[in-house]
Amino acid sequence: MRKAKPQRGIDVNAYSRFGNALGLGLVVCAALGAGADAAAQQIPEVMFILDASGSMMGDAGGMAKIDAAKQAIAAIVPAIAPEVPIGLTLYGHRRKSDCGDIEIALPAGSTDRDTLLAKVAGIAPVGMTPIADSIRMVADQIKAKEVDTVIILVSDGKETCVRNPHGVVRRLKTSGIKFILHVIGFGVTAEERVELMSLAKAGGGEYFAAADLDSLLAALQDVNKQIAAKVEQAKTTAVSAGTKLGKLRIAMPEPATISIASIKIVRHSDGTLIKTVEDPPADANHPLPAGDYEVIMGFANPNYQDPTEVSYGVYQVVGGETTSLTLGAVLLNLAEPLGEAVDAVSVVEAGADTPLVTIANTSHNDYYLFKPKPVPEGIYDLVFQYYRSPKPTVVATDIEVKEEQAAVATLDSGFVLKRPADQGVNGWDLLPAGEKEPVLVVRRGHDNDEPVWRHFLVPPGKYDLNVLLPGMEEALLIGEGIQVEKGQTVVFDLGL
């Protein structure tokens, strides 16, 4: 079963046993003219990302980790097939406490191995561990390439600069950029190993553990075997009989199917709609010719309105194999009546600038607002847009979603103003105690006071309350240090 990553695991020894036949195949390619060029175009590239953070000065089997890494890379680079282009990215090697200390020391696609080795030899670890931004920088450089880039990350610790590195890698992977991320955890803790393994999984690659020079070199050799297999596969591609159908499996937890009206499968190369699945089941295989496909989820809207379409990324289908898009789900356990003033619900991947999906309260019908939302594995925040509010409100953070599992977000703490008998209010802001930036902004309309007196969901915490009264230019600080406990809705008496 594939999970959106290129074919690997070819028996390298099998190629050596059939060396004569392979040689004959190459002769046939040459006779066909374009065959050799086609093979060359499929040969993968390699990009090393090397951790040069301060912790790489730590011990690994009686020597500094950085010295072991230098020796291992010096041994593996000459062993990589000569036709494979290489590159080198470094982080943490120039400045302390600087998450921007990332350098593409040798651009992707280079043939200058001597320069790569010289760059590695001159490293002096000093800084931070900006893994996600290093991968993002590499991805930006290779995004136009049509061949796979095998990224080999060697790190002795977890991310120190980005909140959700797994989400960054997943978004890059599903954007259609052709890369595979292998991760070697070098002398890491159990907690660090979990994060690094999740990065490898998100990047369609494997995780390898290493504790000293020998095990680090062994891990690099394992990756090199896969690279060698890809090179041999590329050389024989030009004489293959043709591709077979592959399958794209799309699966999600059963409760989340209520939110999905349709799934569209679009050929990535030209934007052609290949298949539309109405009312999709929780688990189904879709036979497709080999190629790259974008999956577009159509979230249901009430009153027979068209679905809200959201791209869930680009996935590679290989002949004879099954590629899996396996989703989890966010389930909203919302206490009544805390959702009564909500206009839209957004699921935002932690670290992302824009929501993965936003479902709006259309035509005064909130039926689908709080239904389970299928999402890829990752860490998410929930954001509510309240009626007439100029600012969205983050109501839950760090919701961890696993494949084929539903993560429940219990939303049961809130805030409401007790309505005075004879005093109007133009609006109010709820701020974390002692801070200036509100988490909740409530404003009335020009024609009525909705939704000032409604119930609002807010995360547990301690808050200050500013109230805008008619005829006053400044908001009044009416409440300080108001404690909202989990499972509790605070009814605040304005005392007016």
DAKAJO-V735915 format. One record per residue. N is the residue number from 1. PSI is psi in whole degrees, 0 to 359 (* if undefined). D_FIRST is the distance of its C-alpha to the first C-alpha in Angstrom with 1 decimal. Layout:
n & psi & d_first
N & PSI & D_FIRST
N & PSI & D_FIRST
//
This chain:
n & psi & d_first
1 & 128 & 0.0
2 & 152 & 3.8
3 & 70 & 6.8
4 & 46 & 9.6
5 & 155 & 10.2
6 & 162 & 11.5
7 & 139 & 10.5
8 & 183 & 11.8
9 & 21 & 12.6
10 & 141 & 15.1
11 & 103 & 17.8
12 & 322 & 20.7
13 & 330 & 23.2
14 & 326 & 22.3
15 & 323 & 23.8
16 & 327 & 26.9
17 & 333 & 27.4
18 & 38 & 27.4
19 & 317 & 29.5
20 & 318 & 32.1
21 & 322 & 29.7
22 & 318 & 28.1
23 & 317 & 31.6
24 & 320 & 32.5
25 & 322 & 29.4
26 & 325 & 30.8
27 & 318 & 34.2
28 & 319 & 32.9
29 & 315 & 31.3
30 & 321 & 34.6
31 & 330 & 36.4
32 & 352 & 34.3
33 & 281 & 35.4
34 & 355 & 32.7
35 & 315 & 29.9
36 & 319 & 30.6
37 & 319 & 30.7
38 & 321 & 27.3
39 & 316 & 25.9
40 & 325 & 27.6
41 & 343 & 26.2
42 & 357 & 22.6
43 & 130 & 23.5
44 & 163 & 22.0
45 & 163 & 24.3
46 & 136 & 24.6
47 & 117 & 26.0
48 & 134 & 27.1
49 & 115 & 27.9
50 & 127 & 30.3
51 & 121 & 31.6
52 & 34 & 35.4
53 & 168 & 36.2
54 & 329 & 39.1
55 & 347 & 37.1
56 & 356 & 36.1
57 & 355 & 39.6
58 & 170 & 38.6
59 & 141 & 38.6
60 & 93 & 35.8
61 & 36 & 37.0
62 & 6 & 40.6
63 & 160 & 40.1
64 & 142 & 39.2
65 & 319 & 35.6
66 & 325 & 36.4
67 & 321 & 38.2
68 & 319 & 35.2
69 & 319 & 33.0
70 & 315 & 35.6
71 & 320 & 35.8
72 & 316 & 32.0
73 & 323 & 31.6
74 & 331 & 34.8
75 & 324 & 33.2
76 & 327 & 29.8
77 & 313 & 30.9
78 & 340 & 32.9
79 & 345 & 30.0
80 & 137 & 27.7
81 & 133 & 28.0
82 & 336 & 31.2
83 & 357 & 29.8
84 & 117 & 27.3
85 & 151 & 29.0
86 & 167 & 29.1
87 & 171 & 30.3
88 & 129 & 31.3
89 & 137 & 31.4
90 & 149 & 33.4
91 & 151 & 34.2
92 & 19 & 36.9
93 & 359 & 39.0
94 & 325 & 42.1
95 & 145 & 43.0
96 & 150 & 42.9
97 & 38 & 41.7
98 & 106 & 40.4
99 & 349 & 37.0
100 & 6 & 37.7
101 & 77 & 38.1
102 & 137 & 35.3
103 & 128 & 35.9
104 & 94 & 34.0
105 & 331 & 36.1
106 & 115 & 34.8
107 & 153 & 33.1
108 & 143 & 29.7
109 & 7 & 30.2
110 & 157 & 33.2
111 & 6 & 34.3
112 & 81 & 36.8
113 & 330 & 35.5
114 & 318 & 39.0
115 & 319 & 39.1
116 & 311 & 35.8
117 & 324 & 37.0
118 & 319 & 40.4
119 & 315 & 38.9
120 & 317 & 36.9
121 & 334 & 40.0
122 & 8 & 42.0
123 & 140 & 39.9
124 & 106 & 41.8
125 & 135 & 39.6
126 & 337 & 41.4
127 & 213 & 39.3
128 & 187 & 36.6
129 & 74 & 32.7
130 & 70 & 31.7
131 & 308 & 28.0
132 & 316 & 26.8
133 & 331 & 29.7
134 & 315 & 29.2
135 & 321 & 25.6
136 & 320 & 27.0
137 & 318 & 29.8
138 & 315 & 27.5
139 & 322 & 25.3
140 & 326 & 28.6
141 & 329 & 29.6
142 & 4 & 26.5
143 & 337 & 25.8
144 & 357 & 27.4
145 & 145 & 25.7
146 & 355 & 23.5
147 & 161 & 21.9
148 & 138 & 19.4
149 & 121 & 21.4
150 & 109 & 20.1
151 & 126 & 21.8
152 & 107 & 22.7
153 & 123 & 24.3
154 & 115 & 26.6
155 & 144 & 28.0
156 & 16 & 30.1
157 & 177 & 29.8
158 & 173 & 28.3
159 & 136 & 29.2
160 & 3 & 32.9
161 & 338 & 33.4
162 & 139 & 30.8
163 & 322 & 30.2
164 & 74 & 26.4
165 & 326 & 24.9
166 & 316 & 21.3
167 & 322 & 22.2
168 & 313 & 23.7
169 & 318 & 20.7
170 & 317 & 18.4
171 & 321 & 21.0
172 & 318 & 21.3
173 & 317 & 17.6
174 & 359 & 17.4
175 & 351 & 20.9
176 & 356 & 19.6
177 & 133 & 20.9
178 & 96 & 19.0
179 & 158 & 18.5
180 & 130 & 16.3
181 & 112 & 17.9
182 & 140 & 18.2
183 & 130 & 20.6
184 & 112 & 23.0
185 & 116 & 24.9
186 & 100 & 28.3
187 & 48 & 30.4
188 & 162 & 29.0
189 & 171 & 29.7
190 & 319 & 27.2
191 & 317 & 27.5
192 & 323 & 26.9
193 & 319 & 23.9
194 & 314 & 22.2
195 & 316 & 22.9
196 & 324 & 21.9
197 & 322 & 18.5
198 & 327 & 18.0
199 & 316 & 19.0
200 & 318 & 16.6
201 & 314 & 13.7
202 & 329 & 15.3
203 & 10 & 15.8
204 & 18 & 12.2
205 & 202 & 13.6
206 & 158 & 14.5
207 & 138 & 17.6
208 & 139 & 20.2
209 & 141 & 23.4
210 & 145 & 26.7
211 & 343 & 30.2
212 & 185 & 32.5
213 & 315 & 32.9
214 & 314 & 31.4
215 & 329 & 28.1
216 & 316 & 27.9
217 & 321 & 28.5
218 & 320 & 25.9
219 & 316 & 23.2
220 & 324 & 24.3
221 & 323 & 24.3
222 & 317 & 20.7
223 & 320 & 19.8
224 & 327 & 22.3
225 & 320 & 20.7
226 & 322 & 17.6
227 & 316 & 20.1
228 & 321 & 22.0
229 & 321 & 19.0
230 & 323 & 18.6
231 & 313 & 22.3
232 & 322 & 22.4
233 & 319 & 19.6
234 & 323 & 21.7
235 & 334 & 24.8
236 & 353 & 23.5
237 & 323 & 21.9
238 & 341 & 25.4
239 & 13 & 25.9
240 & 156 & 22.5
241 & 345 & 23.1
242 & 168 & 21.2
243 & 155 & 17.8
244 & 167 & 15.9
245 & 143 & 14.5
246 & 184 & 11.0
247 & 143 & 9.8
248 & 114 & 10.1
249 & 128 & 9.4
250 & 119 & 12.3
251 & 150 & 13.0
252 & 160 & 16.1
253 & 141 & 18.5
254 & 317 & 20.7
255 & 336 & 24.0
256 & 347 & 22.8
257 & 337 & 22.7
258 & 335 & 26.5
259 & 348 & 26.5
260 & 116 & 24.4
261 & 330 & 26.4
262 & 161 & 24.1
263 & 129 & 21.1
264 & 137 & 21.7
265 & 117 & 19.3
266 & 131 & 21.4
267 & 125 & 21.1
268 & 329 & 21.7
269 & 325 & 23.9
270 & 5 & 26.6
271 & 14 & 26.0
272 & 130 & 25.9
273 & 117 & 24.7
274 & 323 & 22.2
275 & 141 & 21.6
276 & 129 & 23.1
277 & 114 & 21.9
278 & 141 & 24.8
279 & 61 & 24.6
280 & 148 & 20.8
281 & 176 & 19.4
282 & 336 & 17.5
283 & 122 & 14.1
284 & 147 & 13.6
285 & 142 & 11.6
286 & 106 & 13.7
287 & 134 & 14.0
288 & 150 & 15.2
289 & 154 & 16.6
290 & 139 & 15.1
291 & 185 & 16.5
292 & 135 & 16.7
293 & 137 & 17.1
294 & 136 & 18.9
295 & 122 & 18.2
296 & 117 & 21.6
297 & 130 & 22.0
298 & 103 & 25.4
299 & 133 & 27.0
300 & 144 & 29.6
301 & 152 & 33.3
302 & 174 & 36.3
303 & 36 & 39.1
304 & 24 & 37.0
305 & 157 & 36.4
306 & 148 & 33.6
307 & 154 & 30.3
308 & 114 & 30.0
309 & 133 & 27.2
310 & 127 & 25.1
311 & 129 & 22.6
312 & 19 & 19.4
313 & 179 & 18.6
314 & 134 & 17.2
315 & 142 & 13.6
316 & 127 & 12.7
317 & 129 & 11.3
318 & 139 & 11.1
319 & 133 & 12.3
320 & 4 & 10.5
321 & 167 & 6.9
322 & 124 & 5.4
323 & 132 & 6.4
324 & 130 & 7.1
325 & 99 & 10.8
326 & 113 & 11.3
327 & 155 & 15.1
328 & 202 & 17.7
329 & 152 & 21.3
330 & 121 & 24.8
331 & 129 & 27.3
332 & 113 & 31.0
333 & 88 & 33.4
334 & 125 & 36.5
335 & 138 & 40.0
336 & 146 & 42.6
337 & 40 & 44.4
338 & 351 & 42.7
339 & 9 & 40.9
340 & 339 & 44.0
341 & 16 & 44.5
342 & 128 & 41.0
343 & 331 & 40.5
344 & 150 & 36.9
345 & 128 & 33.9
346 & 140 & 31.6
347 & 120 & 28.4
348 & 125 & 28.5
349 & 131 & 26.0
350 & 130 & 28.0
351 & 352 & 29.3
352 & 152 & 28.9
353 & 332 & 32.0
354 & 154 & 31.2
355 & 148 & 29.6
356 & 316 & 26.0
357 & 142 & 27.6
358 & 126 & 31.2
359 & 125 & 32.3
360 & 156 & 36.1
361 & 84 & 38.7
362 & 144 & 39.6
363 & 35 & 42.7
364 & 39 & 43.6
365 & 110 & 40.7
366 & 23 & 38.4
367 & 317 & 36.3
368 & 357 & 32.9
369 & 312 & 33.9
370 & 16 & 32.8
371 & 158 & 29.9
372 & 140 & 26.5
373 & 116 & 24.7
374 & 132 & 20.9
375 & 155 & 20.0
376 & 161 & 17.2
377 & 137 & 17.2
378 & 191 & 20.5
379 & 131 & 24.2
380 & 157 & 26.4
381 & 154 & 30.1
382 & 134 & 31.7
383 & 130 & 34.7
384 & 139 & 37.3
385 & 113 & 39.7
386 & 153 & 42.8
387 & 126 & 45.3
388 & 3 & 47.7
389 & 134 & 46.4
390 & 357 & 46.3
391 & 128 & 43.7
392 & 157 & 40.3
393 & 124 & 39.9
394 & 118 & 37.1
395 & 344 & 36.9
396 & 144 & 34.0
397 & 161 & 32.1
398 & 47 & 29.2
399 & 113 & 27.1
400 & 120 & 23.9
401 & 130 & 20.9
402 & 157 & 17.7
403 & 136 & 14.4
404 & 18 & 15.1
405 & 151 & 18.5
406 & 126 & 21.9
407 & 126 & 24.3
408 & 124 & 27.9
409 & 106 & 30.5
410 & 119 & 33.9
411 & 95 & 36.6
412 & 17 & 39.9
413 & 142 & 42.5
414 & 182 & 44.8
415 & 139 & 48.1
416 & 142 & 50.8
417 & 136 & 54.4
418 & 125 & 57.2
419 & 123 & 59.0
420 & 157 & 62.7
421 & 324 & 65.4
422 & 27 & 67.0
423 & 123 & 65.0
424 & 160 & 62.4
425 & 130 & 59.5
426 & 338 & 58.0
427 & 175 & 54.9
428 & 156 & 53.5
429 & 138 & 51.1
430 & 124 & 49.3
431 & 144 & 48.8
432 & 137 & 47.4
433 & 127 & 50.6
434 & 359 & 52.4
435 & 169 & 50.2
436 & 343 & 51.0
437 & 118 & 47.7
438 & 150 & 47.2
439 & 340 & 44.0
440 & 127 & 45.4
441 & 121 & 47.9
442 & 129 & 49.6
443 & 144 & 52.1
444 & 164 & 54.2
445 & 175 & 54.8
446 & 340 & 58.1
447 & 342 & 58.8
448 & 176 & 57.8
449 & 16 & 56.5
450 & 141 & 53.0
451 & 38 & 50.8
452 & 324 & 52.9
453 & 10 & 53.4
454 & 167 & 49.8
455 & 138 & 47.5
456 & 135 & 45.0
457 & 131 & 41.9
458 & 148 & 42.1
459 & 153 & 40.3
460 & 145 & 42.4
461 & 187 & 44.8
462 & 131 & 48.3
463 & 157 & 49.7
464 & 152 & 52.7
465 & 122 & 53.9
466 & 135 & 55.7
467 & 135 & 57.4
468 & 116 & 58.8
469 & 150 & 62.1
470 & 137 & 64.0
471 & 359 & 66.5
472 & 137 & 65.1
473 & 329 & 63.6
474 & 149 & 61.7
475 & 146 & 59.3
476 & 134 & 60.8
477 & 101 & 59.1
478 & 330 & 59.6
479 & 139 & 57.2
480 & 140 & 56.1
481 & 37 & 53.7
482 & 120 & 52.6
483 & 124 & 50.1
484 & 116 & 47.2
485 & 158 & 45.5
486 & 134 & 42.1
487 & 10 & 42.7
488 & 137 & 46.0
489 & 120 & 47.4
490 & 125 & 50.5
491 & 110 & 53.3
492 & 125 & 55.5
493 & 117 & 59.2
494 & 341 & 60.4
495 & 24 & 64.0
496 & * & 65.4
//
